[in-house]
Amino acid sequence: MASNVVARRCAMFCFVLSVAVTGARYITEAHAAGAIAVGKCGAYGQAFDYGHEHEARAAAQKQCKGDCTTVTMKRACAAMSVDLANPCGAYGYAVKPKISASLNAATRECYKYGGKECVIRAWACDAKG
């Protein structure tokens, strides 16, 4: 009889542990959508850890003033770089799995389009990026 009680307790512990792990995973994954909106003259908007991509896209677009391009990120990071010598000139943006890759790629894009002194203007990561 004692081994039966121990087996029940062990089974109950395993059940509670699996429910807790599943719940924690759901909470993290539920908020794993983000977006960054980029435009001329350093305009930007950012949104992260939204439940759905369309919500993140709308929030980022709302913050960005002017004609802005919006890109989404899911479990990733996004960055925007502008030319410090001419903020209304060249700019670049990128979405990558890690922040360092996003920052580097956005800076490279800015230089690719003629930037002379490209610097990071904005960046954001969602829950997993």
Wavefront OBJ file of the C-alpha trace (Angstrom):
o trace
v 0.000 0.000 0.000
v 2.851 2.442 0.751
v 4.352 1.918 -2.722
v 0.931 2.672 -4.251
v 0.808 6.033 -2.425
v 4.339 6.849 -3.546
v 3.464 5.969 -7.148
v 0.378 8.220 -7.029
v 2.377 11.100 -5.592
v 5.058 10.662 -8.238
v 2.429 10.579 -10.994
v 0.748 13.699 -9.590
v 4.091 15.519 -9.367
v 4.921 14.643 -12.980
v 1.484 15.800 -14.113
v 1.750 19.146 -12.304
v 5.271 19.677 -13.612
v 4.215 19.000 -17.212
v 1.252 21.404 -16.887
v 3.573 24.105 -15.520
v 6.104 23.650 -18.326
v 3.376 23.670 -20.972
v 1.853 26.817 -19.477
v 5.190 28.621 -19.406
v 5.833 27.668 -23.023
v 2.382 28.912 -24.057
v 2.884 32.269 -22.328
v 6.203 32.808 -24.089
v 4.923 31.714 -27.496
v 1.690 33.647 -27.189
v 3.616 36.921 -27.312
v 6.097 36.235 -30.037
v 5.228 38.622 -32.856
v 6.739 41.998 -33.541
v 7.201 44.541 -36.310
v 9.312 47.512 -37.245
v 8.168 50.273 -39.589
v 10.848 52.322 -41.355
v 10.626 55.446 -43.462
v 12.626 58.368 -44.792
v 14.371 60.934 -42.602
v 14.793 58.459 -39.742
v 11.073 57.813 -39.261
v 10.351 54.552 -37.492
v 7.896 52.691 -35.326
v 8.377 49.481 -33.414
v 6.229 46.906 -31.702
v 7.236 43.685 -30.015
v 5.784 40.787 -28.028
v 2.309 41.038 -29.549
v 0.007 38.059 -29.785
v -0.462 38.330 -33.567
v 1.611 39.713 -36.418
v -1.200 41.960 -37.707
v -1.443 43.643 -34.280
v 2.298 44.270 -34.175
v 2.278 45.571 -37.752
v -0.538 48.038 -36.988
v 1.157 49.282 -33.792
v 4.499 49.857 -35.535
v 2.868 51.563 -38.512
v 0.919 53.882 -36.186
v 4.161 55.135 -34.600
v 5.935 55.751 -37.906
v 5.320 59.181 -39.458
v 5.163 59.409 -43.256
v 5.323 56.721 -45.924
v 6.713 53.739 -44.018
v 7.505 50.150 -44.898
v 6.572 47.659 -42.198
v 8.241 44.280 -41.747
v 7.306 41.685 -39.177
v 9.492 39.594 -36.937
v 8.601 36.413 -35.166
v 11.109 35.089 -32.676
v 13.629 37.496 -34.169
v 15.107 40.979 -33.991
v 14.831 43.912 -36.371
v 17.046 46.965 -36.737
v 17.094 50.190 -38.743
v 20.167 52.179 -39.685
v 20.312 55.733 -41.086
v 23.076 57.863 -42.557
v 24.129 60.280 -39.838
v 25.615 62.638 -42.450
v 22.238 62.843 -44.239
v 19.336 61.403 -42.176
v 16.910 61.938 -45.085
v 19.202 59.987 -47.399
v 20.220 56.344 -47.265
v 18.845 53.934 -44.711
v 18.677 50.196 -44.258
v 16.825 47.657 -42.181
v 17.022 43.942 -41.478
v 15.262 41.150 -39.614
v 17.445 38.326 -38.288
v 17.230 35.657 -35.558
v 19.714 37.468 -33.260
v 20.181 41.146 -32.424
v 23.844 41.268 -33.439
v 23.059 39.932 -36.914
v 20.183 42.434 -37.273
v 22.351 45.392 -36.307
v 25.149 44.386 -38.682
v 22.811 43.659 -41.610
v 20.902 46.944 -41.191
v 24.165 48.897 -41.163
v 25.402 47.070 -44.272
v 22.110 47.872 -46.060
v 22.507 51.560 -45.259
v 26.037 51.606 -46.707
v 24.838 49.590 -49.712
v 22.372 52.373 -50.584
v 24.986 55.134 -50.400
v 25.232 55.949 -46.687
v 28.487 57.566 -45.540
v 28.135 57.436 -41.733
v 25.494 54.793 -41.014
v 24.333 54.365 -37.414
v 21.580 52.337 -35.767
v 18.434 54.441 -35.302
v 16.098 51.798 -33.842
v 15.967 48.133 -32.978
v 13.566 45.697 -31.332
v 13.379 42.009 -30.483
v 10.334 39.926 -29.740
v 10.097 37.375 -26.909
v 12.444 34.862 -28.478
v 14.848 37.027 -30.488
l 1 2 3 4 5 6 7 8 9 10 11 12 13 14 15 16 17 18 19 20 21 22 23 24 25 26 27 28 29 30 31 32 33 34 35 36 37 38 39 40 41 42 43 44 45 46 47 48 49 50 51 52 53 54 55 56 57 58 59 60 61 62 63 64 65 66 67 68 69 70 71 72 73 74 75 76 77 78 79 80 81 82 83 84 85 86 87 88 89 90 91 92 93 94 95 96 97 98 99 100 101 102 103 104 105 106 107 108 109 110 111 112 113 114 115 116 117 118 119 120 121 122 123 124 125 126 127 128 129
